[in-house]
Amino acid sequence: MVILGIDPGLAHTGWGIVETRGALCRARAYGCVTTKASDPIDQRLGKIFSEIARAIETYHPTQLAIEKIFFGENTRSALATAQARGAAIVACAQAGLEVGEYTPMQIKQAVVGTGAADKHQVIYMVRTVLALDHDPHPDHAADALAAAVCHANLNRTKELSRRAAGDKIYEAEQAQLALAREEAREVTAAATAANVARMRDERRRR
């Protein structure tokens, strides 16, 4: 599975491509789309759209992992992030990517093991999980890779749960079949015994 992680922002939109094979995760590429505050909003959003679309065309991801927006107290900043996020999602939607949305706390929990992890802990775990020989830079790209790793981990957990549930269903079905076979054997044995008894009675009467 090839996953595109995105850390949205109007000034900086980080992206990262992660490929998974079983439990193994490796980074294929990452980067950051930077726009200038002095540029018109349409040009800034257009650049985010086109560069994310170019990354999709180059690496062919099938899944998108993107951070949800945390509004907090800075509504203006959140609205700008929402615009950048929308531009990135449209590029992904046109390519048919399946979307996974995660809060920063969910990403930290999945990557580090605690939702209270700081940025340095996240970067360290991203580097470790992806077997990189350096810290991914800039931070926005590291956050994007973290989102992709989060998506990979949660998907793997869901798959393992589905398999476990499937195994339990299979075991239950096999137990039911075994019970049915045992009941059939008991019925057959009873019928055989009845036939034998009937034949003995008939012989005696003769």
Secondary structure as GFF3:
##gff-version 3
##sequence-region A 1 206
A	DSSP	beta_strand	2	7	.	.	.	ID=ss1
A	DSSP	beta_strand	12	21	.	.	.	ID=ss2
A	DSSP	beta_strand	24	34	.	.	.	ID=ss3
A	DSSP	alpha_helix	41	59	.	.	.	ID=ss4
A	DSSP	beta_strand	63	67	.	.	.	ID=ss5
A	DSSP	alpha_helix	75	94	.	.	.	ID=ss6
A	DSSP	beta_strand	98	102	.	.	.	ID=ss7
A	DSSP	alpha_helix	104	111	.	.	.	ID=ss8
A	DSSP	alpha_helix	119	129	.	.	.	ID=ss9
A	DSSP	alpha_helix	139	205	.	.	.	ID=ss10
###
